[in-house]
């Protein structure tokens, strides 16, 4: 089904809601990913903790598909009174606009920043038996082997145009590697094939991969961010591979709370204070740690707007390198 058709089916007509605060009403938290994944867990944690802080019920509504476009579109078309907010990732905000000419909204005009909620990165894992067979003692050895054996290293992803796809094509470009991208219809089938040895490696979110690392089936070789992650300090980041041409590469990920564009500043300020309160909760910080997320909030909504503006050209370049499209 085409992107435009999926959006037509999933979208709803824009409302003309006034600027009044939605006190006493339930709040819809739109999560731009399907149920069951790490972002969904983050969304449900956020909803659970926001409810008592705001004094209102916060209900998660999953709107997955089209690289986050369907969910972002649903947020953009929501009421402007604080009754609709959304959880969107860096890729959907900063990369997807460059992967399609059919974006049904303007991210700058139709989405209002509230606050960052997490940062993180993708984890690179390899099949442990394959690594032993080829002598891959780490990420550096893997890259060098791929140069000598073009397209014999097969990296699975949850689909074309995902952050994993964009990231590996950038690594191929900067490191002169020759890793073959193998897209799947979702991360689950790709992980199953990595366990079976039908593919050799993956870059993906940590929760899906770490159980296999802990069981010894996968080896953790790197994270996609420049620096190392506090949750996995022993795993190198891209900055550790300057000798491979990756010293400046970083595909750091983050998730942010956004509201429909045009939401009044007092409403944004109230939501921002609530998200900051949740992000500082020690129990929330500990709950997010196994997901590979750091609980990080924005000092002000303007700080998040500047982060989006800073990261957009970075992701634009990565999209151009990868050739990823969502048509």
C-alpha positions as CSV (number, residue, x, y, z in Angstrom):
1,X,0.0,0.0,0.0
2,X,1.4,3.4,-0.9
3,X,2.4,6.0,1.7
4,X,-0.4,8.4,0.7
5,X,-3.0,5.6,0.9
6,X,-1.9,4.6,4.4
7,X,-2.0,8.2,5.5
8,X,-5.5,8.6,4.1
9,X,-6.7,5.6,6.0
10,X,-4.9,6.4,9.2
11,X,-5.3,10.1,9.4
12,X,-8.3,12.2,10.6
13,X,-9.6,15.6,9.7
14,X,-7.9,18.6,11.3
15,X,-9.9,20.1,14.1
16,X,-10.5,23.8,14.9
17,X,-10.2,23.4,18.7
18,X,-9.8,26.6,20.6
19,X,-6.8,27.4,22.9
20,X,-8.5,26.6,26.2
21,X,-6.6,24.3,28.6
22,X,-8.0,20.7,28.5
23,X,-8.3,20.5,32.2
24,X,-10.3,17.5,33.4
25,X,-10.2,15.7,30.1
26,X,-8.2,12.7,29.3
27,X,-5.0,13.1,27.2
28,X,-4.2,11.0,24.2
29,X,-0.5,10.2,23.9
30,X,0.1,9.1,20.4
31,X,3.1,6.7,20.0
32,X,4.4,6.6,16.4
33,X,5.3,2.9,16.6
34,X,3.3,-0.3,17.0
35,X,2.7,-1.9,20.4
36,X,5.3,-4.1,22.0
37,X,8.5,-2.4,21.1
38,X,10.9,-0.2,23.1
39,X,9.2,3.0,22.1
40,X,5.8,1.6,23.1
41,X,7.2,0.7,26.5
42,X,8.6,4.2,26.8
43,X,5.2,5.6,25.9
44,X,3.3,3.5,28.4
45,X,5.8,4.4,31.1
46,X,5.4,8.1,30.3
47,X,1.6,7.9,30.2
48,X,1.5,6.1,33.6
49,X,3.8,8.7,35.2
50,X,2.3,11.7,33.6
51,X,-1.3,10.9,34.7
52,X,-0.8,11.8,38.4
53,X,1.5,14.7,37.6
54,X,-1.1,16.3,35.4
55,X,-4.1,15.1,37.3
56,X,-5.5,13.7,34.1
57,X,-5.7,10.3,32.6
58,X,-3.2,9.8,29.8
59,X,-4.1,7.1,27.3
60,X,-1.6,5.6,24.8
61,X,-2.7,5.4,21.2
62,X,-0.4,3.5,18.9
63,X,-0.2,4.9,15.3
64,X,2.7,3.0,13.8
65,X,3.7,2.8,10.1
66,X,5.5,4.7,7.3
67,X,8.6,5.4,9.4
68,X,6.7,7.3,12.0
69,X,4.8,9.6,9.5
70,X,1.4,8.2,10.4
71,X,1.9,8.9,14.1
72,X,3.4,12.3,13.5
73,X,0.5,13.2,11.2
74,X,-2.0,12.2,13.8
75,X,-0.3,14.5,16.3
76,X,-0.1,17.4,13.8
77,X,-3.9,17.1,13.3
78,X,-4.8,16.9,16.9
79,X,-6.6,19.4,19.1
80,X,-4.6,22.4,20.2
81,X,-5.8,22.3,23.8
82,X,-3.3,19.9,25.4
83,X,-5.6,16.9,25.0
84,X,-3.2,15.4,22.3
85,X,0.5,14.9,22.6
86,X,2.8,12.5,20.9
87,X,6.1,10.6,21.3
88,X,8.3,10.8,18.2
89,X,11.8,9.7,17.5
90,X,14.7,11.6,15.9
91,X,14.4,9.7,12.6
92,X,10.8,10.6,12.1
93,X,11.4,14.2,12.8
94,X,14.8,14.8,11.2
95,X,15.2,12.1,8.5
96,X,11.8,11.0,7.2
97,X,11.1,14.5,5.7
98,X,13.9,13.8,3.3
99,X,12.7,10.3,2.4
100,X,9.4,11.3,0.8
101,X,7.9,14.0,-1.3
102,X,4.4,13.2,0.1
103,X,4.8,14.3,3.7
104,X,1.3,15.5,4.7
105,X,2.4,18.0,7.2
106,X,5.2,20.5,7.8
107,X,7.2,19.4,10.9
108,X,8.2,23.0,11.8
109,X,4.7,24.5,11.4
110,X,2.4,21.6,12.4
111,X,4.4,20.1,15.4
112,X,5.2,22.0,18.6
113,X,8.2,20.9,20.7
114,X,7.5,20.1,24.4
115,X,10.6,18.3,25.7
116,X,13.1,15.6,25.0
117,X,12.5,12.5,27.1
118,X,15.3,10.0,26.2
119,X,18.5,9.7,24.3
120,X,20.2,6.5,23.1
121,X,21.7,4.7,20.2
122,X,21.5,1.6,18.1
123,X,23.5,-1.5,19.1
124,X,25.6,-3.4,16.7
125,X,25.6,-7.2,17.3
126,X,27.0,-10.1,15.3
127,X,26.2,-13.8,15.3
128,X,28.8,-15.2,17.8
129,X,29.6,-18.3,15.8
130,X,30.0,-16.4,12.6
131,X,32.4,-14.0,14.4
132,X,34.5,-16.8,15.7
133,X,34.6,-18.5,12.2
134,X,35.8,-15.3,10.5
135,X,38.0,-14.1,13.3
136,X,35.9,-11.0,14.0
137,X,37.3,-9.9,17.4
138,X,35.5,-6.6,17.3
139,X,33.9,-4.0,15.1
140,X,37.2,-2.9,13.6
141,X,38.0,-6.5,12.4
142,X,34.5,-6.7,11.0
143,X,34.9,-3.6,8.9
144,X,38.2,-4.6,7.6
145,X,36.9,-8.1,6.7
146,X,34.0,-6.5,4.8
147,X,36.5,-4.4,2.8
148,X,38.3,-7.5,1.7
149,X,35.1,-9.5,1.1
150,X,32.6,-7.2,-0.5
151,X,28.9,-7.8,0.3
152,X,29.7,-11.1,2.1
153,X,28.8,-9.5,5.5
154,X,25.0,-9.3,5.6
155,X,23.3,-6.9,7.9
156,X,19.6,-7.4,8.6
157,X,17.2,-4.5,9.4
158,X,13.5,-4.1,10.2
159,X,13.0,-2.5,6.8
160,X,14.2,0.0,4.2
161,X,14.4,3.6,5.4
162,X,14.8,2.7,9.0
163,X,17.5,4.2,11.2
164,X,19.4,0.9,11.0
165,X,19.4,1.1,7.2
166,X,20.4,4.7,7.1
167,X,23.2,4.1,9.6
168,X,24.8,1.1,7.9
169,X,24.8,2.9,4.5
170,X,26.6,5.8,6.2
171,X,29.1,3.5,7.7
172,X,29.7,1.9,4.3
173,X,30.3,5.4,2.9
174,X,32.6,6.8,5.6
175,X,34.5,3.6,6.4
176,X,34.7,2.3,2.8
177,X,33.1,-0.8,4.1
178,X,31.1,-3.2,1.8
179,X,28.4,-4.5,4.1
180,X,25.2,-5.8,2.3
181,X,21.9,-4.4,3.7
182,X,19.2,-7.0,3.9
183,X,15.7,-5.5,4.8
184,X,13.1,-7.5,6.6
185,X,9.4,-6.9,7.4
186,X,10.1,-6.1,11.0
187,X,12.9,-6.6,13.4
188,X,11.6,-10.0,14.7
189,X,12.3,-12.0,11.5
190,X,15.7,-10.4,11.1
191,X,16.7,-11.4,14.7
192,X,15.5,-14.9,14.1
193,X,17.7,-15.1,11.0
194,X,20.6,-13.7,12.9
195,X,20.2,-16.3,15.5
196,X,20.2,-19.0,12.8
197,X,23.2,-17.5,11.1
198,X,21.4,-16.7,7.9
199,X,22.6,-13.1,8.3
200,X,25.7,-11.9,10.1
201,X,24.9,-8.7,12.0
202,X,22.3,-6.1,13.0
203,X,22.1,-2.6,14.2
204,X,18.9,-2.3,16.2
205,X,17.4,-1.1,19.5
206,X,18.9,-2.7,22.6
207,X,15.9,-4.4,24.2
208,X,15.4,-6.8,21.3
209,X,19.1,-7.7,21.1
210,X,20.5,-7.7,24.7
211,X,18.8,-11.1,25.7
212,X,20.7,-12.8,22.9
213,X,23.9,-11.0,23.9
214,X,23.5,-12.1,27.5
215,X,22.8,-15.7,26.3
216,X,26.0,-15.7,24.2
217,X,24.3,-16.0,20.8
218,X,25.3,-12.5,19.8
219,X,28.4,-10.4,20.5
220,X,28.0,-6.6,21.1
221,X,30.5,-4.8,18.9
222,X,29.5,-1.1,18.9
223,X,26.9,1.5,19.4
224,X,25.8,4.0,16.6
225,X,26.4,7.1,18.7
226,X,29.7,9.0,18.7
227,X,30.4,8.5,22.4
228,X,29.9,5.3,24.4
229,X,26.6,4.8,26.2
230,X,26.5,5.0,30.0
231,X,24.4,1.9,30.1
232,X,27.0,-0.1,28.1
233,X,30.3,1.6,28.9
234,X,32.3,-1.4,27.7
235,X,30.9,-1.2,24.1
236,X,32.7,1.3,21.9
237,X,31.0,4.1,20.1
238,X,31.8,5.5,16.6
239,X,34.3,8.0,18.0
240,X,36.5,5.0,18.9
241,X,36.9,4.2,15.2
242,X,38.5,7.4,13.9
243,X,41.1,5.2,12.2
244,X,38.3,3.7,10.1
245,X,36.9,7.1,9.0
246,X,34.1,7.0,11.5
247,X,35.4,9.6,14.0
248,X,32.8,12.1,13.1
249,X,29.9,9.7,12.4
250,X,27.1,9.5,14.9
251,X,23.6,8.2,14.5
252,X,22.5,9.0,18.0
253,X,18.8,8.5,18.6
254,X,16.4,10.3,20.9
255,X,12.7,10.5,21.6
256,X,10.7,13.7,22.2
257,X,7.3,14.7,23.3
258,X,5.6,16.9,20.8
259,X,2.2,18.7,20.6
260,X,0.1,19.9,17.6
261,X,1.4,23.1,16.1
262,X,-0.5,26.1,17.3
263,X,-0.9,24.7,20.9
264,X,-0.8,27.8,23.2
265,X,2.3,28.5,25.1
266,X,0.7,28.1,28.5
267,X,-0.4,24.6,27.5
268,X,3.1,23.8,26.2
269,X,4.7,25.1,29.4
270,X,2.4,23.0,31.6
271,X,3.2,19.9,29.6
272,X,6.9,20.7,29.6
273,X,6.9,20.9,33.4
274,X,5.1,17.6,33.7
275,X,7.5,15.8,31.3
276,X,10.5,17.2,33.2
277,X,9.1,15.9,36.5
278,X,8.6,12.4,35.0
279,X,12.1,12.4,33.5
280,X,13.7,13.2,36.9
281,X,11.8,10.4,38.7
282,X,14.5,7.8,39.8
283,X,12.1,4.9,39.2
284,X,11.5,6.0,35.6
285,X,15.3,6.4,35.1
286,X,15.8,2.8,36.3
287,X,12.9,1.4,34.2
288,X,14.3,2.9,31.0
289,X,17.9,1.8,31.6
290,X,17.4,-1.8,30.4
291,X,15.8,-0.4,27.2
292,X,19.1,1.4,26.4
293,X,17.5,4.8,27.0
294,X,18.9,7.6,29.2
295,X,16.2,9.8,30.7
296,X,17.0,13.2,29.4
297,X,14.7,16.2,29.2
298,X,14.9,19.6,27.6
299,X,15.5,22.7,29.8
300,X,12.9,24.5,27.7
301,X,10.8,23.7,24.7
302,X,13.1,26.1,22.8
303,X,16.0,23.8,23.6
304,X,14.3,20.9,21.9
305,X,13.5,23.1,18.9
306,X,17.2,23.9,18.6
307,X,18.2,20.2,18.9
308,X,15.8,19.3,16.1
309,X,17.3,22.1,14.0
310,X,20.8,21.0,14.8
311,X,20.2,17.3,14.0
312,X,18.1,17.7,10.9
313,X,21.0,18.5,8.5
314,X,22.9,15.6,10.0
315,X,20.1,13.1,9.3
316,X,19.5,14.7,5.9
317,X,23.1,13.9,4.9
318,X,22.7,10.4,6.1
319,X,19.5,9.9,4.1
320,X,21.2,11.2,1.0
321,X,24.1,8.8,1.5
322,X,21.8,5.9,2.1
323,X,19.4,6.6,-0.7
324,X,16.5,5.5,1.6
325,X,13.0,6.3,0.4
326,X,9.5,5.9,1.8
327,X,7.4,6.3,-1.4
